[in-house]
Amino acid sequence: MSYNISCLSASMRGVVYDGVPFDMQVRDIPKPIVLSENEVVVRVTTAAICGSDLHVYRGYMGGNPPWGMGHEAIGLGKPSLLSPWEIMS
């Protein structure tokens, strides 16, 4: 069973690296869709960049762009459609 966590819109704000060194953009990106019972969606309230992100930002490493930045996050998780939001990091 899959469900989309979007209530009011199907997008969210995210920092994206498109493969150009020293250039990132904040833009609307699609909200995630839960595809199985083993997945959890986290509503990120705070995210940080670290040394790994700086390597990508400088163009030293990375995969196929676009690349979402800020993998160190804290927020509220919703393990299932009917469960309450829980603090996660």
LINUR-V748940 format. One record per backbone hydrogen bond with DSSP energy under -1.0 kcal/mol. NH is the residue of the N-H (numbers start at 1). CO is the residue of the C=O. E is the energy in kcal/mol with one decimal. If there is no record, write none. Layout:
# LINUR-V748940
<<NH,CO,E> <NH,CO,E>>
This chain:
# LINUR-V748940
<<3,34,-1.3> <12,29,-2.7> <14,27,-2.1> <16,25,-3.2> <17,67,-2.9> <22,57,-3.9> <23,20,-1.3> <25,16,-2.2> <27,14,-2.6> <29,12,-3.1> <31,10,-1.8> <34,3,-1.9> <39,36,-1.4> <43,76,-3.8> <44,42,-1.1> <45,74,-2.4> <46,74,-2.0> <48,72,-2.3> <54,50,-1.9> <55,51,-1.8> <56,52,-1.7> <57,53,-2.9> <58,54,-2.1> <59,56,-1.6> <60,55,-2.6> <67,17,-2.5> <69,15,-2.6> <72,48,-1.1> <74,46,-2.4> <75,88,-2.6> <76,43,-2.2> <77,86,-4.4> <78,41,-2.2> <86,77,-2.9> <88,75,-3.2>>
